[in-house]
Amino acid sequence: MPHCQPARLWSALQCVFAGAAMMLAPLASAVAVEIAISCGAVGQELQVCKEGAEQWSKQTGVKVRIVSTPNSTSDRLALYQQLLAAGADDIDVFQIDVIWPGILGSHFIDLKRYAKGAETAHFPAIVANNTIGGKLVAIPWFTDAGLLYYRKDLLEKYGLKPPATWQELTSIAKKVMDAERQAGNEKMWGFVWQGKAYEGLTCNALEWIDSFGGGAIVNGRGDITVNNAKAAAALTLAAGWVGTISPDGVLNYGEEEARGVFQSGNAVFMRNWPYAWALGHSDDSPVKGRIGVAALPRGGTGGKHTGTLGGWQLAVSKYSKNQAQAADLVMFLTSRNEQKRRAITASYNPTIAALYKDPEVLKAVPFFGSLYETFTSAVARPSQVTGTNYNKVSTEFWETTHAVLSQRASAPDALARLERNLKRIKRAGW
Ligand code: GLC
């Protein structure tokens, strides 16, 4: 109760009302809806999610609470699995990775009746990926593909072009790194990427292997294909980077660690997702205006350019007490307007094809146009075919890769062991 010592009638009444309001407050807030949404926090992710959610909140009068989640997608999955397995209603809207619909889909509602056909504006392959047993478990929010970032100014300075093959990248990185160190930048590295033992390493290693023609770990029929000579050649080449063109610490790098080195001007090349573009061009970025973006190199002359398909979706928990409002927030955030805003302010790739022809989007992120094919033909991780086993498969794959990169095993031996382990996981079927 408020502290009241009324001297006059009006004050006494005010005091009574204030007291009554305070007693009613818990009741009112118990019925006021609040939607909790989990957002990623890599780079500008949290801020941009918050802006969008607040805009929706302003329009609808429904409160939103933003829940920040770990940067590593692997840690985020573990957290989600705990919450969802317990049937917790703490989070209404989940931001989920493109590889998770099979793993988590049973905890989400079917969004088809809320989407009312809006899903048809999105890339059909992603909608299909998010459809589990006929149920649309998530609406696409942004898509991702691995890209090669390079220092335009440094390549120009040494009369070099962006590399077409990984072998070329290896030699150019070394050449520029050595010359720059000689010229006084002791901190310069040739190539930074994601080498930590987590899902990001699966993405990087899949790119090396697929670019060599070594397949995508498990093929579309569910056969384990990863134990092959091309995959071994790809991993062996990558292992040679650690401690030469890439710092030893790369074995503990996620996306943000790699971006930190590149953006502070201390790397010639970086492998990263599109989000790094907007940050690299922010006003306080030391490399602003000096960055080029290309498709990742081919694995030798017989190989191909490839990038791993990544990206995030929004799903509504079936344990949510406010499913209709939660679904409304999802439809707002994944809408064309919101995807356009996110593309322009933070270089998140839209999942709505028409936005790749929008002049304002293309002005902000020119490579959405020039590298369009990289996005539409990105290589998928085998999450659809391995279903609920995907995280086990990926864990085996990144552990194997990490062992090769840290010289604990040769690529052929490690891949043979990986094949045996994957067969064991598959024994009961994927
Ligand atoms: C990006 C991708 C996601 C991937 C993750 C790995 O967030 O969008 O699909 O799993 O990186 O670190």
Boltz pocket constraint, residues with backbone or C-beta under 6 A from the ligand:
constraints:
  - pocket:
      binder: B
      contacts: [[A, 71], [A, 73], [A, 97], [A, 98], [A, 99], [A, 143], [A, 144], [A, 199], [A, 200], [A, 201], [A, 203], [A, 255], [A, 273], [A, 309], [A, 310], [A, 311], [A, 312]]
      max_distance: 6.0
